Amino acid sequence: MTTDRTRPLLPRQPVRWHTGGPGGARRLINRLRARVAEQQRLEAHRLLEADMRGLWREACTGVGLCQYISAAAGLTVRTPRFGGLRLTPTGTSFTVELMPGGEPTDIEAHALRLAHSLGFAGLRVQPMAGRWVRVVLFDADPLASTFALPHAVTGRADDPILLGRREDGALVEHALASPGHVAVQGQNGSGKSQLSYGLLAQLAAAGDVVIAGSDITGLLLGRAWNGTAHRPWQITGSKDLAAHAAHLDRLVGWMDDRLETMPPRVDNIAPTVQTPLVLVVLEEFPGLLRAAQAKDRKLAERITSAVLRLLSEGRKAAFRVLMLAQRFEANAVGGGYARDQFAVRLSFRVPAESLAMLHGDDARRLGPEHANTEPGIAYLSAPGEDCVRLRAPYVGGYGAFCDRIARDGRRAA
Ligand SMILES: Nc1ncnc2c1ncn2[C@@H]1O[C@H](COP(=O)(O)OP(=O)(O)OP(=O)(O)O)[C@@H](O)[C@H]1O
């Protein structure tokens, strides 16, 4: 038997790598390089994660999203716990455990300032299982790019029309037949007209919708609608304000007829071709009221009371109001009661105070940033949509709107 001790000493052989020839050597080197690259990537990820964890903690403390805990060693700060960082080709996100008693809205409330502290343009919070949420970071505002209104039109009042696109890319729609008047506010050049062009262009062809209303500017309603079935129900211009009051009275009369002739056991008229949904558009309504007040106080009261009646009783009679104003101050739109009647509320760029006025105190935190937002970006509050930020579709210039109405506007029978 040969043991190690008895085995004859052989000359030392050089170590040989079994690489399978020159091609095999290249493969091996490539594998080693890939492994080194992967280790470097993991190390870089670990360092970035540690940086982000530190920044998150500092940012949360900075905005007051923290709890101070008194321990034997002194005062410590607790912030929502950073979990893991995820880097994908589509973006950066990380998980966070909410603090005891915390809600995702606590993070949303400071979204912009937290995102800026982390070096990003914005963030969104996605609830996960249990107390965990995912914080998704944006390099650029997802609503920064314009999107064109598709060429589709709705055929019926209960078909949804497009209001805009949310930050996550989902489309926000609204069926006019669903109960609820629509309020739109925004400073000059903030995007009210574009939104209105889009809404009216989508509805212009519907057989069971009449687009009526008052427009002192004569741009949204009026000339563009010549030859359509809608035009006789529209009044424009600022010369004859009494005509606006008379026209609104006429619409109230139409509503009253419907309420009086409501079939038994029915308390809500469903729009049909015979009893169409009447969309009463009030373009720059505070301007109409101001002009009427300057002329004759009684005229302003008459206009206010007609609009109040349309707002408070219109829903049952298939009347909906779309009111546009720079600011929805109570005294500018016919009082706080009038303002309360709007279920769907959209705010383009407005001062922070105006945002809270239309969307409630919860919207106050969004005010400073929204006061400088780009044209076309709005906050929407509606049943099922709690102060959602969206981008309204872009129709094009005024000419493009006129072309759409000329092409799609329902013709008089
Ligand atoms: N949804 C949008 N997408 C892209 N650009 C928009 C959008 N809305 C508005 N804009 C840009 O902003 C400009 C002003 O918009 P718009 O005329 O709708 O504002 P407005 O609030 O109606 O202003 P005013 O009260 O002066 O009539 C448009 O000409 C367009 O360039």
The ligand as an SDF file (V2000), in Angstrom:
LIG
                    3D

 31 33  0  0  0  0  0  0  0  0999 V2000
  -54.2340   71.2500  -21.0930 N   0  0  0  0  0  0  0  0  0  0  0  0
  -53.2870   72.0060  -21.6350 C   0  0  0  0  0  0  0  0  0  0  0  0
  -52.2140   71.4300  -22.2000 N   0  0  0  0  0  0  0  0  0  0  0  0
  -51.2460   72.1900  -22.7290 C   0  0  0  0  0  0  0  0  0  0  0  0
  -51.2410   73.5320  -22.7430 N   0  0  0  0  0  0  0  0  0  0  0  0
  -52.2720   74.1640  -22.1850 C   0  0  0  0  0  0  0  0  0  0  0  0
  -53.3470   73.4340  -21.6140 C   0  0  0  0  0  0  0  0  0  0  0  0
  -54.2470   74.3130  -21.1320 N   0  0  0  0  0  0  0  0  0  0  0  0
  -53.7440   75.5370  -21.4210 C   0  0  0  0  0  0  0  0  0  0  0  0
  -52.5730   75.4470  -22.0380 N   0  0  0  0  0  0  0  0  0  0  0  0
  -51.7410   76.5800  -22.5120 C   0  0  0  0  0  0  0  0  0  0  0  0
  -52.0570   77.7340  -21.7690 O   0  0  0  0  0  0  0  0  0  0  0  0
  -52.6210   78.7360  -22.5980 C   0  0  0  0  0  0  0  0  0  0  0  0
  -53.7630   79.4420  -21.8700 C   0  0  0  0  0  0  0  0  0  0  0  0
  -54.7990   78.5040  -21.6240 O   0  0  0  0  0  0  0  0  0  0  0  0
  -56.3350   78.9160  -21.5790 P   0  0  0  0  0  0  0  0  0  0  0  0
  -56.6410   79.8960  -22.6660 O   0  0  0  0  0  0  0  0  0  0  0  0
  -57.1250   77.6770  -21.5380 O   0  0  0  0  0  0  0  0  0  0  0  0
  -56.3680   79.6680  -20.1880 O   0  0  0  0  0  0  0  0  0  0  0  0
  -57.6260   80.3340  -19.4520 P   0  0  0  0  0  0  0  0  0  0  0  0
  -57.5540   79.9110  -18.0380 O   0  0  0  0  0  0  0  0  0  0  0  0
  -58.8620   80.0480  -20.1710 O   0  0  0  0  0  0  0  0  0  0  0  0
  -57.2640   81.8650  -19.5580 O   0  0  0  0  0  0  0  0  0  0  0  0
  -58.2830   83.1050  -19.7060 P   0  0  0  0  0  0  0  0  0  0  0  0
  -59.0110   83.2050  -18.4110 O   0  0  0  0  0  0  0  0  0  0  0  0
  -57.3590   84.2280  -19.9570 O   0  0  0  0  0  0  0  0  0  0  0  0
  -59.1660   82.7920  -20.8680 O   0  0  0  0  0  0  0  0  0  0  0  0
  -53.0810   77.9900  -23.8550 C   0  0  0  0  0  0  0  0  0  0  0  0
  -53.0550   78.8230  -24.9820 O   0  0  0  0  0  0  0  0  0  0  0  0
  -52.0640   76.8920  -23.9530 C   0  0  0  0  0  0  0  0  0  0  0  0
  -50.8840   77.3560  -24.5740 O   0  0  0  0  0  0  0  0  0  0  0  0
  1  2  1  0
  2  3  1  0
  2  7  2  0
  3  4  2  0
  4  5  1  0
  5  6  2  0
  6  7  1  0
  6 10  1  0
  7  8  1  0
  8  9  2  0
  9 10  1  0
 10 11  1  0
 11 12  1  0
 11 30  1  0
 12 13  1  0
 13 14  1  0
 13 28  1  0
 14 15  1  0
 15 16  1  0
 16 17  2  0
 16 18  1  0
 16 19  1  0
 19 20  1  0
 20 21  2  0
 20 22  1  0
 20 23  1  0
 23 24  1  0
 24 25  2  0
 24 26  1  0
 24 27  1  0
 28 29  1  0
 28 30  1  0
 30 31  1  0
M  END
$$$$
